[in-house]
C-alpha cells in the first residue's frame, strides 16, 4: 500500500465542479441581456416607432365631429390689416422717376407736314426752342435707302453713341418718301413711333420736325438726355 501525499489541494476539484454544474439550472437561450454567442453581451434593440396614422388615431380616439346647429358658434372673421393710404407725393415721385428712366409716356402731336413729341412733364418752352431750331445740331445721320429694320438699328446705335459723347441735339434725316411705294414717308411714321417708346426713351427728351434749312419735313431734331442720367 502506497503512502498518500502529504498535501493535495486539487484532489477534489473535479468533483466540486461537477456538483456545482448539477446545482445551477441552465439559462434559456436568447433571453435577457446576458452573454450571447461567443460570449458577446446581447444589446436590446430599439422600441418600434408608431406610424403617424397610429399616433393620430390615438390622439383623436373618442372625438366626434361637431355638426352645425343651434349653440354652435362660427369662428370669428379675420381681422383686417391696417389700411395703407398712398401719400399723394409718391405719385409725383413715380412720375419723376419714370421721366428720368425714360419710361414716361410721350406727348405726341403731328400732321401731314410735321411730327413732334416730348416726355410728359417737359417744360413747353424747351419744345418751342427745339421746334424753332434754337439748339445747335451736333450730329446727324442719313437714313435714305435703309429698310425699316435697318433704319431702326441705325437710329438706336446713333442716338446711343451721340448721348454717350455728350451731344444734346442731333438730326435724323428720314426723307419725304417721294421714292417709296405710294410716296408714303414710311421712315417718318416709323420714327414718330420709335422715338416715343421706352427703348429710345432712354436717350430722348423731345423731337420735332426740322426747320426748312435743316431738311424741313424730311428730317427731325432730337433733343437728347444728358449722359449719365
Secondary structure, DSSP 8 states (H G I E B T S, - for coil): -----S--TTTTHHHHHHHHHHHS----TT-TTSB-GGG-B----------HHHHHHHHTTT-------TT----------------HHHHHHHHHHHHHHT-S-EEEEE-SS-EEEEETT--HHHHHHHHHT-S----EEE-TT--HHHHHHHHHHHHHHHHHTT--EEEEE----TTSGGG--HHHHHHHHHTTSHHHHTTEEEEEE--GGGTGGGEEEEEE--TT-
